[in-house]
C-alpha cells in the first residue's frame, strides 16, 4: 500500500506540474522586485499572465486593444500560443507593426491611472520567417494615457505628452531605454526631447531568443531601467508631462527593415505601486 500511496503522490505532483510548471504560467503569487519595494512600490496593481484571452473581441475580460493613434493600424497578428500562458505578436515588416495597448482609443477616460511605480514584463524576441534577429525592434513601453484619450491639448491647441520606453530592441547586445517629452504646437510638427544617452551596450544579449525580464522604476524626476533585475541606466529629468501624466502599457513587435519579420513573445506584465 505504501508504494501505491507514493505513486499516487507522484502522479498528483506531475499533474500539478503539467497544469502550472510551464514557463508561460505564473507559479506563485508574485513578489515585488527589491528595486521596486525599496521605494515603496510593493503592491501589485496589475498582473497579466495571459492565462486566458484578454486581447481579442471574444475575450470575457478585455485588457488589450490593437487600435492605436500613435502608429498606423496594426497589420500583424497577436495569438495565444497553444500551450497557453504566452501571447505571441508577429509583424511582417518595418512600418507595418503589431501592438497590444492596455487602453482602447477613444475620448473617454478608461481603466486605472499609473502615475509612478515599477513596471515589468517577461519577454523574448525571435526572428520571424526569413528574418534576421538583429533587425528586431520589439518593445515594451509606456505612453501617456491622456494622449490616447486625446486630452492633452491646452487652450491654444498645443499638445504635450510623455513616453517611456522600458525596452526597445536595437540589435545584438544593445538595449534602448528612453524617456520622451513630446510637444506638438497647434497645426505644427511633433517635437521630441529625450535623454541623450539612451542606447546601451549590455553584457547579455536581449535578443538571444531566451526569456528576459525588463523593468522600469518611474519616480518623480528620475527614471531607472533594469534588465533581469540588473540596473541598465538611470536619468534625472525635468519633463513636466512625465511627472504629471499617468501612463498606459504598450507591447510591440516591429523591425528596423522593410523585408524583415519579427516575433515578440510575452509571458507576463506587472505593475507595482
C-alpha positions, 0 to 999 in steps of 0.5 A: 500500500505504501508504494501505491500511496507514493505513486499516487503522490507522484502522479498528483505532483506531475499533474500539478506540474503539467497544469502550472510548471510551464514557463508561460504560467505564473507559479506563485503569487508574485513578489515585488522586485527589491528595486521596486519595494525599496521605494515603496512600490510593493503592491501589485496593481496589475498582473497579466499572465495571459492565462486566458484571452484578454486581447481579442473581441471574444475575450470575457475580460478585455485588457488589450486593444490593437487600435492605436493613434500613435502608429498606423493600424496594426497589420500583424497578428497577436495569438495565444500560443497553444500551450497557453500562458504566452501571447505571441505578436508577429509583424511582417515588416518595418512600418507595418507593426503589431501592438497590444495597448492596455487602453482602447482609443477613444475620448473617454477616460478608461481603466486605472491611472499609473502615475509612478511605480515599477513596471515589468514584463517577461519577454523574448524576441525571435526572428520571424520567417526569413528574418534576421534577429538583429533587425528586431525592434520589439518593445515594451513601453509606456505612453501617456494615457491622456494622449490616447484619450486625446486630452492633452491639448491646452487652450491654444491647441498645443499638445504635450505628452510623455513616453517611456520606453522600458525596452526597445530592441536595437540589435545584438547586445544593445538595449534602448531605454528612453524617456520622451517629452513630446510637444506638438504646437497647434497645426505644427510638427511633433517635437521630441526631447529625450535623454541623450544617452539612451542606447546601451551596450549590455553584457547579455544579449536581449535578443538571444531568443531566451526569456528576459525580464525588463523593468522600469522604476518611474519616480518623480524626476528620475527614471531607472531601467533594469534588465533581469533585475540588473540596473541598465541606466538611470536619468534625472529629468525635468519633463513636466508631462512625465511627472504629471501624466499617468501612463498606459502599457504598450507591447510591440513587435516591429523591425528596423527593415522593410523585408524583415519579420519579427516575433515578440513573445510575452509571458507576463506584465506587472505593475507595482505601486 
